[in-house]
Amino acid sequence: QVQLVESGGGLVQAGGSLRLSCAASGIIFSIYDMGWYRQAPGKQRELVATITSGSRTNYADSVKGRFTISRDNAKNTVYLQMNNVKPEDTAVYYCNADHYRRGGFWGQGTQVTVSS
């Protein structure tokens, strides 16, 4: 079955860095668009960054210049490098895999907490 397993979350001080990873299995990783989303308490889930199967990237305005999404098709893994984090980045971060014909899948989420 399809599994997306996030890792790398934790507690970090404002201004610090964190790298999230999402390892995928059960899908042909290279043909899927991948993304990171986040959900803060009491708020809706929102897009953070996406990377297409062709490695085109897109970012939410709130993270542009601070976060970088990348993928390694050989390792079936997508990454989110988070630099200069802010308290408002605190949320559960979810990995998403999406294909226009094969559908989409979500990981279980990883908590990121930024202390001020």
Summary of the structure (lengths in Angstrom):
residues: 116
radius of gyration: 13.4
end to end distance: 39.9
largest distance: 42.9
contacts: 338
relative contact order: 0.32
helix: 5%
strand: 55%
